[in-house]
Amino acid sequence: MKLPEVVEQLEKHPDLHLYLDKVLKKNKKTQATYLESLNHLAYLLYLDGQEEMAKELLDRIIQVPFEGNYNTWSFVDSSLVLLAYLEREKENQVLLYKKLLLSPLEQGEESTQKIRRRVHQRFLNGDSLEQKLAKIEQAPSPESEMERRLLYLTDLLKIHLFIDESTCEETDIRTKIEENIEILKKYIKEHEIFSLFPFKG
């Protein structure tokens, strides 16, 4: 399903449309920014304790197919990761999400596939985590810190999903996930989800 169709469905949703109406116009301008906004909204809803609504939104986002563009796919990827985390008790569902997540690695020429697999492996081994942590510590404002924590959380969830293929320590990753979820939940409880992207900035 193409993104415009997904958006059309969401805008008719009895509850979700209330949030979509508050998303800044500039955060709906292009397909990539709109997809990023929807992805962020799903995470914010989950962190705000609205898990069922977050799942409904994620179910729609993951219907957007990979069309060779990683700029848009990264937000579908991030949505699949959260959905797999929320449904971690359902083994068959999780396997399906993992398969979808890995599908772009199998596209293109053999040399392209090899590069993509290497990048994926480095990611799973936690290559980007130190960098993301440093960015969190250097955040110029509390909002910026939360935005960066959200991206860090996405990475942690993805590594945890593929922990069998990672060199990271599972308990360490799980602890970091729980810590970040707590920090984000506390901030959202105090400032509401409307204080963050895609409603601000």
C-alpha positions in Angstrom: 0.0 0.0 0.0 1.4 3.4 -1.0 1.9 6.1 1.7 -1.0 8.4 0.4 -3.5 5.5 0.9 -2.1 4.8 4.4 -2.5 8.5 5.3 -6.0 8.6 3.9 -7.0 5.7 6.1 -5.3 7.2 9.2 -7.0 10.6 8.7 -10.4 8.9 8.8 -9.5 7.0 12.0 -11.8 8.1 14.9 -8.9 8.7 17.4 -5.7 9.0 15.4 -6.9 11.9 13.2 -7.0 14.1 16.3 -3.2 13.7 16.6 -2.6 13.9 12.8 -4.4 17.3 12.8 -1.9 18.6 15.3 1.2 17.5 13.4 3.0 20.6 12.0 2.4 21.2 8.3 6.1 21.3 7.5 6.3 17.8 9.0 3.8 16.5 6.4 5.4 18.2 3.4 7.2 15.2 1.8 6.5 11.5 1.9 9.7 11.0 3.9 8.9 13.7 6.5 5.3 12.5 6.8 6.4 8.9 7.3 8.9 10.1 9.9 6.2 12.0 11.7 3.9 8.9 11.7 6.7 6.7 13.0 7.5 9.2 15.8 3.9 9.5 16.7 3.6 5.7 17.1 6.6 5.7 19.5 5.1 8.7 21.4 1.7 7.0 21.8 3.4 3.9 23.1 5.5 5.9 25.6 2.3 7.8 26.6 0.7 4.5 27.6 -1.6 4.3 24.5 -0.2 1.0 23.3 -3.3 -0.2 21.3 -3.5 3.0 19.3 0.3 2.9 18.7 -0.2 -0.7 17.4 -3.0 0.4 15.0 -0.7 3.1 13.7 2.3 0.8 13.3 0.1 -1.8 11.5 -0.7 0.8 8.9 2.9 2.2 8.5 4.4 -1.3 7.9 2.1 -1.7 4.8 4.3 0.9 3.0 6.6 -1.3 0.8 10.4 -1.0 0.3 10.9 0.7 -3.1 14.6 1.0 -3.0 14.6 4.2 -1.0 16.3 3.9 2.4 15.3 7.5 3.3 11.7 6.5 3.6 12.2 2.8 4.5 14.2 3.7 7.6 10.9 4.8 9.2 9.0 1.7 8.2 12.0 -0.3 9.6 11.8 1.6 12.9 8.0 0.9 13.0 8.6 -2.8 12.5 11.1 -2.8 15.3 8.7 -1.3 17.8 5.9 -3.6 16.6 8.1 -6.6 17.1 8.9 -5.4 20.6 5.3 -4.8 21.5 4.3 -8.3 20.2 7.4 -10.1 21.5 5.2 -12.8 23.0 3.9 -13.8 19.6 6.8 -15.7 18.1 5.3 -16.2 14.6 4.5 -12.5 14.3 8.0 -11.5 15.4 9.5 -13.9 12.8 7.3 -12.2 10.1 8.5 -8.7 11.2 12.1 -9.9 11.1 11.7 -11.3 7.6 10.2 -7.9 6.5 13.1 -6.0 8.1 15.7 -8.1 6.3 13.9 -8.1 2.9 15.8 -5.0 1.6 19.1 -6.7 2.2 18.2 -9.3 -0.4 17.5 -6.8 -3.2 19.8 -5.5 -5.8 23.0 -6.9 -7.2 25.2 -9.4 -5.3 27.8 -6.8 -4.5 25.1 -4.4 -3.1 23.6 -7.1 -1.0 27.1 -7.9 0.5 27.6 -4.3 1.4 24.1 -4.0 3.0 24.7 -7.2 5.0 28.0 -5.9 6.3 26.5 -2.6 7.3 23.6 -4.5 9.0 26.1 -6.6 10.9 28.1 -3.6 12.1 24.9 -2.0 13.2 23.9 -5.2 15.2 27.3 -5.2 16.9 26.5 -1.8 18.3 28.8 0.3 16.1 26.5 3.4 16.2 25.6 3.3 19.9 28.5 5.3 21.3 28.0 8.0 18.8 24.2 8.2 19.6 25.0 8.3 23.3 27.4 11.2 22.8 24.8 13.1 20.9 22.3 12.6 23.7 24.8 14.0 26.2 25.5 17.0 23.9 21.8 17.8 23.3 21.2 21.6 23.4 17.8 21.3 25.0 15.6 18.8 26.9 13.4 18.4 23.8 16.4 17.7 21.7 17.7 15.2 24.2 14.3 13.3 24.1 14.4 13.3 20.2 17.9 11.7 20.3 16.9 9.3 23.0 14.0 8.1 20.8 16.4 7.4 17.9 18.8 5.6 20.4 15.9 3.5 21.7 15.0 2.5 18.1 18.6 1.2 17.6 18.5 -0.6 20.9 15.2 -2.3 20.1 16.5 -3.4 16.7 19.7 -4.9 18.2 17.7 -6.7 20.8 15.4 -8.1 18.1 18.5 -9.6 16.4 20.4 -10.3 19.6 21.3 -13.8 18.4 23.4 -12.3 15.6 24.9 -9.5 17.7 28.1 -9.3 19.7 26.3 -7.1 22.2 25.5 -8.4 25.7 21.7 -9.1 25.9 21.3 -8.0 29.5 23.2 -4.8 28.8 20.9 -3.9 25.8 17.8 -4.8 27.8 18.9 -2.6 30.7 19.5 0.3 28.3 16.1 -0.2 26.7 14.3 -0.1 30.0 16.3 3.0 31.2 15.5 4.9 28.0 11.9 4.0 28.1 11.6 5.2 31.7 13.3 8.5 30.9 11.1 9.1 27.9 7.9 8.1 29.7 8.7 10.5 32.6 9.3 13.4 30.2 6.1 12.7 28.3 4.1 12.4 31.5 5.4 15.8 32.6 5.3 17.7 29.2 2.8 15.7 27.0 3.6 14.2 23.6 2.7 17.5 21.9 6.0 19.0 23.3 8.0 16.9 20.9 8.5 16.3 17.1 6.3 16.0 15.0 4.2 18.5 16.9 7.1 20.8 17.5 10.3 21.7 15.6 
